Amino acid sequence: MTTLAARRLLLVHAHPDDESIGTGATMAYYAASGAQVTLVTCTLGEEGEIHVPALAGLAAAEADQLGGYRIAELAAACAALGVTDHRFLGGAGRYRDSGMMGLPTNDQPRAFWQADLDTAAGYLVEVMREVRPQVLVTYDPNGFYGHPDHIQAHRVAMRAAELATAEGFGPDKIYWTAMPKSVLEAGMTAFAESADNPFAGIEQPEDLPFGSPDDQIVARIDGTDQHAAKEAAMRAHATQIPDNSWLYSIAGNFGSEFMGVEYYTLAVGTKGPGAGPYGWEDDLFAGLTPDPAADPAESVAVVGAPSTVPVTPAEAGVR
Ligand SMILES: [Zn+2]
């Protein structure tokens, strides 16, 4: 029997590249600190736009080979993040990218949007049975920004957690990716005069399909030391993210914090100790007791690693 790592993090994402853009710093941070990081990607991203002219013929309407190509991009991204355990839900090609909401691709028989919830959740339960994650990361009920595959990833992850919990190995905490409104406001201000403004046409954070009030954010993961790994992982998804993307240029305005700091709301579990005006945790494992069944060698390493700042529950604003 293999021994489990002391800290085990499972992330459920919709398409290759979502892991790097949304949670790359978090994944690199925990991989570097010795935690077990498992990524499950639900589709191959077959319907993505292609930003490399020489590869344009791979598109869904042409050779329809983009999904296979993106397996290699995802592998390279995971290597950059230091993540060695990545899987596709139900195996590579089980579910197809549904395309943007309302498109005919939503109705394809293999589209993830058409997936039977319990069947898809069953594949994820099998991963949970093996990995036994204490922490699960996925999207909020709107899939962070409304893409059908992101909404479906949320539903599948939450259903799988429910089923795993009924069997006694559900995650202790479930986080949803989030963006604080204060960070969006700062971004809008910083880009107001830029010709490359990702917020063009947006007058207030409420106009965006995402953004959470700061007092609803529960965790702020500072992976600024891993910002280069996150950028390298994003660059591995070259078909999806052009070299001149604002995702890279924004780093010039915000520095490594834009790339390296990621935020979460807590959907299931008890908030651990944190700091600052809202008691934000700086560790997704904050407040969890170490797993007695875990590898003792790794547990020792974890004890020596910086994690949570001890504060009283009152200071932390524990709910
Ligand atoms: Zn996506």
Residues whose N, C-alpha, C, O or C-beta is under 5 A from the ligand:
A	BS01	ZN	A14 H15 D18
